[in-house]
Amino acid sequence: MRTLTILLIAFFQFLGLAAQDITGQWNGVLNVPGAQLRLFFNVAKTGNAFSATLDSPDQGAHGIPVTSMTFENPKIKFKIANLKIEYNGELKGNEIVGTSAQGGAKFPMNLTRKTTNGGSVWKPARPQEPGKPFPYHSEEVFFHNKEANITLSGTLTLPQREGAFPVVILISGSGPQNRDEEMFGHKPFLVIADHLTKNGIGVLRYDDRGVGRSGGNFAVATPADFATDAESAIAYLKTLKGIDAKKIGLAGHSEGGSIAPMVACKSGDVAFVVLLASPGIRGDRLLLMQQKLIGEASGVRDEILQKSEVAHREIFDIVIRSDDLARLKNDLTGHIRKVFKENPAVKKPVGMGEEDFIRAQVEAIATPWMQYFVRYDPATALGKARCPVLALNGGKDLQVPAKANLKAIKEALAKGGNTRVETAEFQNLNHLFQECTTGHPNEYAIIEQTFSPAALDVITKWIKGETDR
């Protein structure tokens, strides 16, 4: 689930330094408002020429090329033109000390080499991540969304090549996600798929539209559009051998848990639904609640949080009332400018002008996704869902708080007459279902666990109970 903070992320890269071997992997941590992002820099050399790519695993971005670079020992300067990013650094021993800039905002960042188990490549420990060969059938698949006229790509895993197995379609949370829902160095959908398939349940997970090998444009899509992608996945599975067409279910994480009921309430082909840290309340209320909890956990003063809530509540009211994009942008610009005038202490990125910052805020809010999400109430679809539903949440989830959302989910399902519902709150789990200390998003990357084994067992047992009947 997206947070309200608008992050100006600096993607940058460096090329080679003459007279010194800098090939291999370098890494650093970019500190931006509200988050820390790990960046891996992979440098190669062909003859006297260097080339490089950038990986930002916390954002699921890999192989980002560098446009141009200059080196006058020890100074390094490189640019990524299409992202308007420039990095200036200086080689000091085994470290590059530098600053990145994007749109006038500057962020310090140093790059170093790491070693793990005697190797030159540093990777976070992810003990649950499975490796090949898998003890089950796994294949890449493609399926077509006729309504959007795009082809999506994913991975289908089955306990065995031959048989008739129940299958779960995994639906990712907000933001462009690949089939493993890769974020913060974790691959939760890979871990979930591996566990379920080893326990006799097939899984289809796929790249979001416009991500990986899937076609389409993610930036202009709304949750309703993503629902048609899931519907296409169901239609595809029904054409395959080895699938029990009467036992196809959906499991959505975060925003994916809003999408799953949209599909289930329209289709009689959905046998069950699993909601993982899924919203049960309207988008504007959820975002305000999320902002307050993360702010408190970050040590933000209550006075600031209250002012922020008032400002964002007014922003969401503008979005909800608007039916014209040009007018929406104009109204938002006026309102955010007024907020700055009334709150001169409001911080913006270093070196970024007020108007540029206001423009960035407006563009982030006036997107198809944000407009849809702010207005959408999950109770609408939940009240029409007739299949069995399992809803799980972490007690330390600061993005989709457990008590308010599980309560709303149960009430919406009950109001619609659905009695085949189970819910559970895991006290020490966060939004990603990791065992955690505070639940703050800053913990996600440093926790080695990808997905709680206890939660995996509950999901597996419940699905088998529904499909073994």
N, C-alpha and C positions, 0 to 999 in steps of 0.2 A: 504494500500500500504506500503510495507516494506521500511524502511529507510536504508541509507547506513551504519549507525553506527553499528558496531558489538558489541553486548552487551554480556558480560560474566555474565550470570544470576546465582546467588547463590541460589539454593534451599536447605533449611536446616530446621531442626526440633529439638525440644528438648523433652525429656521424663520427668518423674516425679521427684520431690524433696521430700525426706522423711521429715516427721514432718511439712509439709506445704501443704495446698491444692492448687495445681496449675491446677486442672482440669478446663475445659472450654476453652474459646477462648482467645487467645492472638494475638496481631497484631503489625505490624511494617511496615516501608517503607524502601525499599532497594533502595539506590541511586547509579545508575550505569551510565556510560557515555551516556548522551542523553535521560535518562528516569528515572522515579520514579515508582517503582512497589510495590503495597500493597501486603503483605503476611499475611494470617490468619492461626494461629496455633491452632488446635483443640486437646485438651489433655483429655484423658479418663483414668480411673483407675479401674482395676479388681483385687480385693484382695490387695496385696501389689505391684502389677506390674502396671506400667504405659504404655500406648500406645498413639500414636499420629499420626495425618495426617496433611499435609500442603496443603493449598489452595492458588493458585496464580491467583485470578480472572482476573487480567489484561492480563493474558496470556491464560485464559481458561483452566488452569490446576487445578485439584482437587484430593484430597485423596492421595497425594504423601507420601509413607511410609518412615520411618527412619530406617537405617540399624543397627546402634549401638549407645549407649549413655552411658556416665559415669557422675556421680555427686558426688563431694566431696564438700559439703556445704562450701561456696556458689558458687563454680565453676561448670560450666556445659560444657560438651563437647559431641558433637554428630556428626555422619557421615552419609552421603548417598554415599555408596561405588560406585554404578554404575555411579554416576555423579561426582565422585572425589571431593566431597564437604565436608568441615569440618567447624564446627562452635564452637567457644569458647566464653562462656558468664559467667557473674557473676550476681547472684540474689542480687539486692539491693532494699529492700522494695517491692514495687509493680512493679518493673521494672527489666528486664534482660538486662544488658549492655554487648554488645559483638561485635565480628567481625567474618564475614564469609570469607572463603577462597575457591577459586576454581582455579585449575591450576596455583597456585602461585599468583593470583590476590586477593587482600584483600579489603573488603568493610565493614565499620562500620555499625552496625544496632542494635538498641535497640527495645525490645519488651515490650509492655504495655497492660494493660486491658483498654477497652473502655466501656462506658455505654451510652445507648440511650433509652430514655423513661423508665428508671428504669430497663432495662434488662442487661444481661451480654454479649450479642452478639452485636457487632458493625457492622452495614451495611451502605453503602452509601445510601443517599436518592435518590430514583429513582421513582419519582411520576407517571411517565407514564407507568411503568411496570404493566401489567394486572395480576390479580390473578384469580384462580378458585373459583367458577364455571364460565365458559365462557358462554356468551349468544349465542353460536353457536356450531356447531358440530366440535369436535377436536379428532383426533385419530393418534396414531403412525402407520407408514406404513413402509414397506420394499420393495425395488425394485432392480432388478438385472441389472448390466452392463455386457452384454455378451462379449463385446470386451475386457474388463479388467478382466472378470471373478470374479467380486466382488459384494457383496450385500451392498447396502446403506440403511441407516435408516433415517427417517425424521418424520415430523408432517404435516398432511394435515388438514387444517381448511376449513370448508364450512359454508355458512350462515345458511343452514339447511341440514339435512341428505338427504332429498328428493329434487330433482329439477335438473336443468341443468344450472350450473353456469360457468361463465368465471373463469379461474384460472391463477394465476401468480406463476411462479417458481422463488424463490429467489436464487441468486448465490453470494456466499460470496467473500470478498476481499482476498488478499494474506495472507499467513500463515495458519496454521491449525486452522480451525474455526468449532465450533459446529453449530447446526441448528439455534441457536439464534444469530449467529455471535457475541458471547459474548466476550467483551473486555473492559478493564478499568472499570469493574463493570457495564457495560451497556449491554443490550440485544436488539440492534436495530432491528433485524429481527423479534423478538417477538412483538415489538411495531408496526412495519409496518404490520405484519400479522394480528394482532388484529384490527388495524384501517381498513384495507382493507376488512376483513371478516365482520366486523360490517356494512360495506357499500355495501354488496352484492357481493363481489369479493372473490373467494376462493384463498387459498395460500398453496403451498407446499414448505417447507423449510427443508433442510436435512443437516446432519453432513457430513463434508468433508471426503473423503476416509481416513481411518486410525484414525478417530476422533470419540469419542463417541461410538455409536453402529454400525458405518459403517466399513466395511472391507477395505482391501487394505493398501498400504504403501504410505503415503503422501510424505515422504522425497525424493522419486525417481520420483515423478510425475511432469509434466509440465502443463502449461495452456491448451495445446492441449489435454492432458489426462483428465483434469477437464471438458473440453467441452464434452467429451463422457459421463461423469456422468450426465450432464444436458440433453443430448440427451436421455439417459436412463430414466430420470425423465419424459420427454415428452411421451415416449413410454408407460410408466407405466400409466400415467394419461389417455391415450386414451383407456385403458382397463376398466376404472371404470365407474359405473353409477353415476349420479349426476354431471358429468362434460360435459360442452359443448366443444367437441373436436375441434371445429372450432375457439374457443376463448381461446387458451392456449398461454400465453405470458411469457416473461422472463424479470426479473429485476435484474441487476447486480450492485453490489457496488464495486467501486475501480477496482481491477483486474477482479472482476466478470463482470464488464462492458466491458472488452476486450473479455471475454469468450462468453458473450451473442451473439455478432455479428458473432462469429465463427460458432455458432450453427444456427443462423438465416439465414446465407447466404447459408447453405447447406440443410436446411430443409424447406419444404413448410408448415410444421405444426406449425410454429411460427407466431402467429397473430399480435404480437406487441412486442416492446422492450423498456424497461426503463433503461437508463444509469444514474447511480448515482455516481458522482465524478469519472468518468471513463476516462482512458487515451485516448487521440486522437493522441499522438505523439509517436515516437519510444522509446523503453524502456531506452536506454542509455541517450537520451536527457532528458527524464522525470526525471531520477534519478539525473542527474546533476542539473537540475532546482530545484528539491526538496531539494537537499543538500544545495544549495545556499540560498534558502529562509529560511529554518530552521536554518541555520547557522547565517544568519542576525538577525533573531528573537531571537537567543540565545546570541547575542552580540559578536559573533566571529569577529575578525578584518578582514578587507577586504583583507589584504595581505595574511593572512592564507587561506581565502576562495579561493583566486586566485590560490595559490599553490595546494590546495586540488583539485580544478577543473582540473588543468593540470594533476595531478597524476591520478585521476580517469578517465579522458578522455583517457589517455594512457592505463589504465587497460581495459577499455571497448573496445578499439581498438584491444587489444590482444585477448579478448574473441571473438569478431566478426570475426577476421581473422582465429582463430584456428578451426581445424577439428579433433584434436586428444587430448584426455583428459590428457594423460601423458605429452605431449608437452605443453599443456596449463598450467598445474600446474608448470612445470619447468620454463616457461616464466614468469608466475606471480610471482614466488618466486624470480627470478632474478630482476624483475622490482621493487617489493616492497622493497627488500633489498637495491636497489639503492636509492629509495625514502628516506629510513631511513638514509643512508649515507649522502645524500645531505641535509637532514633536521634534524639535530641532536636534534632540539627542539620538534620534534613530540612526543606527549605523548602516553604512553601505560599504561595499568593497573598497579597499584603499585605491585611490587614483581614479575612481569611477565617478563621473559627473552625475548630478541628481537627475537630470532629464534622461540620461542613458539608463540609469537604474530604474526609473519609473517606467520607461519603455519596456525594459526587460520584464518587469513585474506584469505589466499589462499583457504582453505577448504570452507569458506563461499561463495566465488565467483565462484569456480569451481563446482557448483551444477547443476543438470539438469534444475532446475527452473531458476536460475540466467542466465545461458547461453541462455536459450530460451527467457527469458524476455528482456534481453539486446538487442537481435537481432530483436525482434518482433515489427512490425509496425501495429497498429490497423487499419490504413487506408485500409489495404489489405482486411479485412473482411467487414469493414464498406462500402466500395465501391460496395460490392456485395449484401448488405442487401436491400431487396425490401419492407419489412413490415414497418408500421408506427413506428417512433422512437421519444421518448421523452428523452432529455438529460438535466440533472440538475447538478448544481455545486454550491459550496459555494464561495463567493467572498473572504473569508479569508482562503481558503484551501491552505495550504503550501505543501501538499504532491502531489496533482494533481491540479496545479494552473488553475483556472477557464478560464481565457481569452484565453490562448494558447491552451488548450485542447478542449474547446467548439468550438473555431474557426476551429481547425483541424477536429473535428467530423463533423461539418456542411459542410466543404469543401469536405471531403471524401464522404459523403452521396450525396451531390450535383453532384460531379463528376460521381457518379454511376447512376445518374438520379432519385434518390429518392427525391420526393418533399413533402412527408408526414412526415415532420420533425418539431419538436418544441424544442426550447432550452430556458433555463432560468438560470440566475445567481442570487443567493440570497446573497445580499451584506454582511450580518453579520453572515454567517454560515461558519463552518469549514469543515474539511474533513468528519466528522461523521454527518454533518448536524445539529450540535448543534449551538445555539446562543452563541457567544463567544466574547472575548475581543481581543485576538491577533491571534488566529488560531493555536498557537503552540501546538504540541502534548502533552506537559506537562499539558495543560488545560483539556484534555479529561476526566480524572478521577474525577476532582473536580467540573465539571459542572453537575448539577443535571439533566438537560434536556437530554434525550436520542436522540430524533429526533424532529426537528422543526415541530410543528403542521401546519404551513403555507406550508411547503414542502409536508407534508402528504396530505394536501387538494389538492394541485396541482396534485400530482400523482394520487390520487383517481378520481378526476374530469376528468383527461385526459383518464385514462383507461376506465372509464364508458362511456365517449364520443366515444371511439373506439369500445367498445363491445356492446353498445346499438343500434348500427346501424342495 
